[in-house]
Amino acid sequence: MEYAEKNNGSLFKKILKWAVIGFLAIIALKMVFGLLGFAAGLVFFLIFRIGPLVLVIWLGWKAWKYFSEPPKEET
């Protein structure tokens, strides 16, 4: 078979096919980058807003446990 017989599609069909593939690829990349941006925003929110709050509560709980223990008798 010759090349022309295998590729009997018109140039317009090829251009349209690659345009659709490119359009779908751009949409897919936009969705992926949007998801990555959302994940990064969530991580930064948890680290810089919730993390310090959890750390302060944890340290307060440890201090409460340390200071609320009865004194130990030394013999």
C-alpha atoms as one frame of an Amber mdcrd trajectory, in Angstrom:
protein
   0.000   0.000   0.000   1.157   3.445  -0.724   1.117   6.287   1.783  -1.706
   8.080  -0.009  -3.934   5.006   0.176  -3.398   4.563   3.922  -3.951   8.226
   4.685  -7.064   8.901   2.671  -8.473  11.457   5.160  -8.667  15.060   4.088
  -6.448  17.756   5.514  -9.477  19.452   7.087 -10.326  16.278   9.044  -6.758
  15.995  10.309  -6.656  19.630  11.372 -10.069  19.325  13.035  -9.006  16.145
  14.843  -5.834  17.742  16.219  -7.707  20.912  17.157 -10.201  18.874  19.177
  -7.388  16.877  20.799  -5.555  20.114  21.650  -8.719  21.667  23.060  -9.363
  18.614  25.245  -5.731  18.599  26.380  -5.992  22.261  27.404  -9.173  21.572
  29.362  -7.555  18.561  31.056  -4.484  20.598  31.995  -6.663  23.389  33.320
  -8.528  20.922  35.527  -5.289  19.334  36.768  -3.723  22.686  37.600  -6.931
  23.793  39.297  -6.899  20.660  41.437  -3.235  21.172  42.282  -3.943  24.777
  43.220  -6.802  23.710  45.451  -4.604  21.070  47.125  -1.779  23.583  47.644
  -4.215  26.104  49.120  -5.606  23.486  51.478  -2.122  22.431  52.581  -1.025
  26.027  53.219  -4.249  26.714  55.121  -3.721  23.677  57.328  -0.043  24.454
  57.946  -0.312  28.170  58.658  -3.813  28.515  60.151  -4.708  25.215  61.807
  -1.157  23.984  62.582  -0.247  26.727  65.067  -3.626  26.365  66.769  -3.126
  22.615  67.152   0.417  23.190  68.432  -0.734  25.685  71.082  -3.547  23.374
  72.216  -1.165  20.396  72.364   1.409  22.349  74.380  -1.319  23.584  76.741
  -2.568  20.028  77.214   0.973  18.799  77.973   1.497  21.663  80.428  -1.836
  20.916  82.093  -0.892  17.257  82.493   2.561  18.171  83.831   1.338  20.711
  86.389  -1.735  18.758  87.483   0.211  15.647  88.546   0.545  15.235  92.281
   4.015  15.884  93.616   6.217  12.830  93.901   7.491  11.779  97.321  11.233
  11.471  97.485  12.578   9.046 100.057
